[in-house]
Amino acid sequence: MLSSTFVREFVIGIADNVTGDTEGLFFVESDAPDLGRLRSTMGVRSG
């Protein structure tokens, strides 16, 4: 519900504070994000 409440896109990613490098891994663009894809991106296996 974050997306519709705040009318914003949210990004889950990683950052390196030393180099300043960032990488967006998963974009939440709707109220029903693809949780299976998020788990896969994070390396979490179902089971």
Backbone torsions as a table, in degrees:
resi	resn	phi	psi	omega
1	MET	NA	-6.9	178.9
2	LEU	-59.7	-41.7	-175.6
3	SER	-60.2	-48.2	-178.5
4	SER	-76.6	-34.0	-179.5
5	THR	-64.6	-44.7	-175.5
6	PHE	-103.6	-3.4	-178.8
7	VAL	49.3	50.9	-179.2
8	ARG	-138.8	157.5	171.8
9	GLU	-95.9	137.0	179.3
10	PHE	-111.0	144.9	-178.1
11	VAL	-125.0	132.2	172.2
12	ILE	-103.5	125.7	-175.5
13	GLY	-154.1	-168.3	178.5
14	ILE	-127.5	154.9	179.8
15	ALA	-143.5	146.3	174.3
16	ASP	-109.6	110.2	-176.4
17	ASN	-68.1	-22.9	-179.3
18	VAL	-75.5	-49.2	-176.9
19	THR	-90.9	-20.3	-176.5
20	GLY	83.7	3.9	178.7
21	ASP	-71.8	139.4	176.7
22	THR	-133.8	154.4	178.2
23	GLU	-145.1	119.2	174.3
24	GLY	-78.4	125.8	-177.5
25	LEU	-103.6	-32.9	-174.5
26	PHE	-147.9	126.5	-178.5
27	PHE	-105.0	125.3	177.7
28	VAL	-98.6	105.4	-174.1
29	GLU	-112.0	-1.3	-178.5
30	SER	-144.5	174.3	178.7
31	ASP	-77.0	-12.5	-179.9
32	ALA	-125.9	73.7	-178.7
33	PRO	-65.6	156.6	179.1
34	ASP	-76.7	92.2	-175.6
35	LEU	-67.0	-29.8	175.8
36	GLY	-63.7	-41.7	177.6
37	ARG	-67.1	-39.6	177.0
38	LEU	-61.7	-46.7	178.8
39	ARG	-60.0	-42.7	178.7
40	SER	-62.7	-42.7	178.9
41	THR	-60.5	-37.4	-178.2
42	MET	-85.5	-5.9	180.0
43	GLY	81.0	20.4	178.9
44	VAL	-91.5	126.3	179.1
45	ARG	-96.9	142.1	175.3
46	SER	-78.4	152.8	177.0
47	GLY	151.0	NA	NA
